[in-house]
Amino acid sequence: MLNVINVMSGMKSVVRSASVGLAVAAAMAGSVALANVRLTGAGATFPAPLYKKWVVEFERIDPAVKIDYNSIGSGGGIKAITDKTVAFGASDAPLSKKEIEGLGGADKLVQIPTTAGAVVPAYNLPGVTGEIKFSGEVLAGIYTGKIAKWNDPAIAAMNADIKLPDTAITPAYRTDGSGTTYVFTSYLATQSEEFKGSVGSGKSVKFPVGQGGKGNEGVTAVVQQTPGAIGYIELNYATANKIAFGAVRNAGGEYVKASPDSVAAAGAAAATKLTGTLMAANIWNQPGATAYPISAFTYIILHKDLSASVASADEANALKRFLVWATTEGQKTAKDMDYAPLAPEVQSQVGRALSSLTYKGEALK
């Protein structure tokens, strides 16, 4: 997707970015005269490091706006926006049909991707040097309990150059409703019929073995504290905590390690699928030699008429300014934090979706 992000943009993207930047700057300049507003969002832990960085940067250039983001998991984010207790919800899993109905129907909602990221198999294996390789079948075997030791022949076969110990594997998993779980289990369901039938896919599933933790933070802690553990966490949590994570065999048979570039490659074909105001596309197990197979977009969910979730037009306009900035200028921060920026074409479509937001029926500034 970096080709989509960086190459296809051309001069039109440069002009568009400059225009967007001027428009956002002008809106921000006007906001300083307003009374301070405070906005709250909640949901996915997957993009939380990036969202919190965006908040710091945005508050510096638009000091009239204060934003709190609570990383409580995708399930919590969808519940919060459904209950109208937050200005925006965040989820790594796009809304289901049932969730859309619970929020009043598709015509009442805006769902936009904000970035793409990777779920990685992070592990704690003291004394082992070298990078362990995995396949979807092996990861499914670990999480169904069929593969219980690190020197199991299925793991050893793809890691002939590594001396693997006879150490028990402790699979770590999410205990909360989680978009990261949705992405990981949806991928594994494409790799193993046994996993699909026994564990299934979704934001909340019942794993037969292992130890649970709340949020990406909780799974990260389990892996750090448990020799022999393996856990599925967002790439940024692995790199920030200096936890080893392995390459995963992709649909083309190549072992690929997660990075902004390999996640971008997985999302390269998604630009044409992200249309309308309820945008969604799955990008795990994509073809291509360089595509990382456990990749996903993450989303922000809004009531199309923001009077359902904020108390004033000032708050509604401030929320729109933040989201326009985050999905344009804020994308420069994404790659530095191990996320893949949105393609210019996707940024344009996101901008059109955000332009549909209103407050008590009136268009926002």
Secondary structure, DSSP 8 states (H G I E B T S, - for coil): -HIIIIITTHHHHHHHHHHHHHHHHHHHHHHTTS--EEEEEEE-STTHHHHHHHHHHHHHH-TTEEEEEEE--HHHHHHHHHTT-SSEEEESS---HHHHHHTT-GGGEEEEEEEEEEEEEEE--TT--S--EE-HHHHHHHHHTS--BTT-HHHHTT-TTS-----B-EEEEE-S--HHHHHHHHHHHHH-HHHHHHT--SSS---SSSEEESHHHHHHHHHHHSTTEEEEEEHHHHHHTT-EE-EEE-TTS-EE---HHHHHHHTTT-TTT--SSB-----TT--STT--SSEEEEEEEEESBGGGT-SSHHHHHHHHHHHHHHTTTTHHHHHHTT-B---HHHHHHHHHHHTT-EETTEE--
